[in-house]
Amino acid sequence: MTSPFYIPAFISSITNRPESLLLPDLQLHQQALDAAIRDKKILVIGGAGTIGSSFIKALLPYRPAELYVVDTNENGLTELVRDVRSTPGLYVPPVLVTYPLSFSQPVFEKFFRLQAPFHIVANFAAHKHVRSEKDLISIEAMLENNVLSAKSLLDLLLEYKPEHFFAVSTDKAANPVNVMGASKKMMEDVILAYAAYFPATTARFANVAFSNGSLLFGFLERLMKRQPLSVPSDIRRFFVSPEESGQLCLLACVLGQSGEVFFPKLDPEKDLVSFKDITLQFLTTLGYEADICTSEEDARQKSLALHPDSKAYPVYFFTSDTSGEKEYEEFFTDQETLDLDRFESLGVIRDLPKKSLSEIEAMVQSMRTFFAENSMDKQALVERIAQYVTDFEHIERGKNLDQKM
């Protein structure tokens, strides 16, 4: 059987790592992971997505007794079960149950109360894309998912305290310039408030190579449909493999101390790469070379003329001009306290300031009041968010990614 720490060549050409970044810590802490997971009852919310499903595949070798998976993507849950049950040598628990529902629905609370308590609860349900920011409606939906529903889940966990709770954050929560990042920083504040009552951790990390909806995943779709690639040339990002994303979240969930935020130890000099370089490397890996186009229309026209044997593939590189697009990634701010010694491959942000539950409740009620009274003004909502995320400096360019190819 292939080692679970091996990264397929297709993805390692992007991460430049033939083995998992997390391998040293997974090996060093194997006994602690086994003790925390074996024979335990686990709930994974948002488990059909790339990171959630990778988290599940990272924890199954430690042999939990029961696994419940919730996601709004019914097709994704179907594929998750097929994938898990079709993977040679992968342990499948005696109880594996999936539910196609939202954790914000009343039926979720009914399910939760029927099955609680859980030893481990992990939440991956979130709006994760900068393109989710368009107008007041899209932002309200994002805040409902990332902040308000997250708080409702944590209120349930106050009644049925888990041994470990984890929710995924994002690098974009550090010095946020888009509403998605600011919403995740608000989510971190919510989690930190509850971390005094039960063990709760989170993690910020890089782009997940070929994750659902990502630019690289889109490349695969474009190639299958013989459509051109469209890429911002001035954006730099860190990358982890899907397997690494799940392993990172598992380590943070089980080994973290309550209130801590984890991030991967990646070198800005070596690991922070431009989308342009990634695109050229991707095409080279597949045996293509880039046919540089001058516009979206030029790229579409060249794709019409693509011959099946052609090695030149149309690519349009452009300078980013959409709202909320950060030029580079960072995992922490200058004001945050770091622990870089406890883990080989992970850094930890600790001693973060914590709000009280009453402060969190006031924030949530303020947001709900705003939504009830406003229907058009995006800028007013951005200003309201900035009251709670003081380092939020929104980049507004009047254009969103739905207006790009």
Number of C-alpha atoms within 10 A of each C-alpha: 7 9 7 16 17 16 22 14 14 13 19 18 16 23 22 14 16 14 18 22 26 22 16 12 17 20 10 12 13 11 11 13 19 16 12 17 20 16 15 17 21 24 25 24 24 26 27 28 21 22 26 26 26 23 25 23 23 22 21 18 17 20 18 22 17 18 22 18 24 24 23 18 16 15 11 18 23 13 13 23 17 11 14 17 13 10 12 10 11 17 16 19 17 11 11 14 14 20 16 18 18 18 23 15 10 11 12 17 15 10 12 18 13 9 12 17 18 21 18 22 22 26 21 25 25 22 21 20 15 20 18 18 24 17 15 19 14 15 20 20 15 22 25 20 20 27 23 24 19 21 22 13 16 20 14 14 20 12 11 16 20 19 17 23 27 25 25 26 27 25 21 29 28 21 23 26 21 25 29 26 26 29 30 28 26 24 26 27 22 25 29 25 22 23 19 14 12 18 23 29 28 27 28 25 25 21 19 24 24 21 18 13 12 14 20 22 14 16 20 14 13 14 12 9 10 18 21 26 27 23 22 18 17 15 18 20 18 25 23 27 26 22 25 27 29 24 27 29 30 22 23 27 29 22 15 22 16 23 24 23 28 27 24 23 18 20 9 14 7 9 17 18 19 17 20 20 12 19 24 14 17 20 16 14 14 10 10 16 19 18 14 16 21 11 14 19 13 15 23 19 15 19 18 12 11 16 11 7 6 10 16 16 22 27 27 23 21 16 10 15 16 19 21 25 21 21 12 15 21 22 22 21 13 8 7 13 13 18 12 13 10 10 17 16 19 21 21 25 21 16 12 16 10 18 14 14 17 10 13 21 14 12 19 19 13 13 19 15 11 15 15 9 8 12 12 12 11 18 13 13 20 18 14 15 19 16 12 16 20 11 16 22 17 21 16 15 11 10 14 19 18 11 8 11 13
